[in-house]
Structures are given as C-alpha cells and as structure tokens.
Amino acid sequence: MKMNYKRILCLLLLLVIIVCFFVKVGKNMECKYCYSNGSHYHIIPKLSNNMNHGPRENNHFEHPMCPVCLHNKGEPHYHL
C-alpha cells in the first residue's frame, strides 16, 4: 500500500492544532488552572491523572495538593 504523504502531513498538522487549542500546560505549584475543580495529567515520572486542589476556602484548598506537584516544583503538567 502506497502511503500518501500529503494526507499524513495534513493529519499530523491537524493533530498539532487540536492539541494546541485544547491542552493547557501548567507549572507545578504555579498553575492558575488548578484553582478550578477538575484534574490534570503528569507525564513524568509516569503518566498519571491527578485531582486539582480546587479553590481556596478559609486558607485551605478544597482538596489536598497533588503529591507529584509537591515533589517536582516547576515541572509541567497538562489540563484538558
């Protein structure tokens, strides 16, 4: 089967555009997206789905901080 390189290139470009619009990157311990309820993903040290800490109420977050974020300050994580 002959590969159509233009079609593959177009699909790859479309995938990159979709990722750029829908995936938000945050830094551990500095992320504005973690103040909303939801989850985020880490790729390093392993692929994992973690709960955001949520909004601050009475000087406490709604949920505990993500252990991966606590131990890897400044590293990236991803929100969908």
C-alpha positions in Angstrom: 0.0 0.0 0.0 1.5 3.3 -1.1 1.4 6.0 1.6 0.0 9.4 0.8 2.5 11.7 2.5 0.4 14.8 2.0 -2.5 13.1 3.8 -0.3 12.1 6.7 1.2 15.6 6.9 -2.2 17.2 7.0 -3.4 14.8 9.7 -0.3 15.5 11.7 -0.8 19.2 11.3 -4.4 18.9 12.4 -3.4 16.9 15.5 -0.9 19.6 16.5 -3.5 22.3 16.1 -6.1 20.4 18.2 -3.5 19.8 20.9 -2.5 23.5 21.0 -6.1 24.6 21.4 -7.4 22.1 23.9 -4.4 21.1 26.1 -3.3 23.7 28.7 0.1 23.5 30.2 0.7 24.5 33.8 3.7 24.6 36.1 3.6 22.7 39.4 2.9 25.0 42.3 2.3 28.0 40.0 -0.7 26.9 37.9 -3.8 29.1 37.7 -5.9 26.2 36.2 -5.5 24.1 39.4 -7.7 26.5 41.3 -10.8 25.1 39.5 -12.2 21.7 40.2 -11.1 19.0 37.8 -7.9 17.1 37.1 -4.5 17.3 35.5 -2.1 14.9 34.0 1.6 14.3 34.6 3.8 12.5 32.1 6.9 12.4 34.2 7.7 10.4 36.4 4.8 8.3 35.0 1.6 9.0 33.1 -1.0 9.8 35.9 -4.3 11.6 36.3 -4.4 13.7 39.5 -7.1 15.8 41.1 -6.7 19.6 41.2 -6.5 21.2 44.6 -9.5 23.3 43.8 -10.5 26.8 45.1 -9.1 28.2 48.4 -11.7 28.4 51.2 -10.7 29.6 54.7 -7.0 29.5 53.9 -7.3 25.8 52.9 -7.7 24.2 49.5 -10.7 22.1 48.8 -8.6 19.0 48.0 -5.1 18.0 49.1 -2.2 19.0 46.8 -1.1 16.5 44.2 1.9 14.6 45.6 3.7 14.7 42.2 3.3 18.5 42.1 4.7 18.8 45.6 7.8 16.8 44.9 8.5 18.3 41.4 8.1 22.0 41.8 8.3 24.0 38.5 7.8 20.9 36.3 5.0 20.9 33.7 1.6 19.2 33.9 -1.3 19.2 31.5 -5.0 20.1 31.7 -7.6 19.0 29.1 
